[in-house]
Amino acid sequence: MASPPLIGDTLKALGLVFDPGPHHGGGNPPPLFVFGGAVTQLSLFVDESGDFGPHSDYYVVSLVLHEQKDDISQEITHLNRHLREDGLDPHHPIHSGAAIRGEAEYRNTPVEMRVREFSHLFEFSLRIPVTFQSFRIRKWEYSDRLKLKNAISRAIGTFLQENADYLLGFDQVIVYYDNGQAEITDVLNTLFGAFFFDADFRRVLPAQYRLFQVADLCCTLELLAGKSEDGRLSRSDLYFFGSRRALIKNFLRKSNRKRFTSRPF
């Protein structure tokens, strides 16, 4: 049996939707407009940190929630200008974890420049009208991959159920993920496909969306929160932020204000 058409496709076919033209939402799709009002859209940018093997102590999944009606183009322009003024490439996708550790493309970048780039993205994340929710799993508490995957599914599923009134209030939900790990792709497709009436899954590249880079930042901050709580901050972490106290004061507490469901630090 053929799959039912998406809400947007059906409205277009009936001639009830018009294209608002070019948009400036940092790579987000423009909203659909129905005669009588706009179709409400929620964008969910998803990223993960960790793996299902022995190479990490934690697994983190972060969701960044952006209501499509809230334009962020001006803040993206400000971010790019600040990066340019500091001698940084405004077209470079910011990878928060690699910036802290000085890995990959940051291998030859001085720590002062890495801190500036990280801080610019962090301040951007505080200014824009988004919220986030992160789910952190201590991997040593689960004996195999299936139990770890089930723990991640339960955490995200519980969040969806507890916030159903808000999340189901949108006509369409667009889920952005880079399909980085097959297990998370499967979790997202299963949970979101069953929970939302109209979930549009889109594969993205980090360079395409500042909000996807914000999701990466949220993963990094959640990982740092876990390492801080468990006394596992690395030398790289402490060198980059100066101290555990500075990390908590200048980043973790501030970012908590943007959390969909806040918690004390």
ABEGO torsion letter per residue (X at the ends): XBBBBBAAAAAAAAGABBBAEBBAAGGBBBBBBBBGEBBBBBBBBBBBBEBABAABABBBBBBBBBBAABBAAAAAAAAAAAAAAAGBBAABBBBAAAAAAGBEAAAABBAAAAAAAAAAAAAAAAABBBBBBBBBBBAAABABAAAAAAAAAAAAAAAAAAAAAAAAABABBBBBBAGABAAAAAAAAAAAAAABABBBBBBBBAAABAAAAAAAAAAAAAAAAAAAAAGABBAAAAAAAGBAAAAAAAAAAAAAAABABBBBX
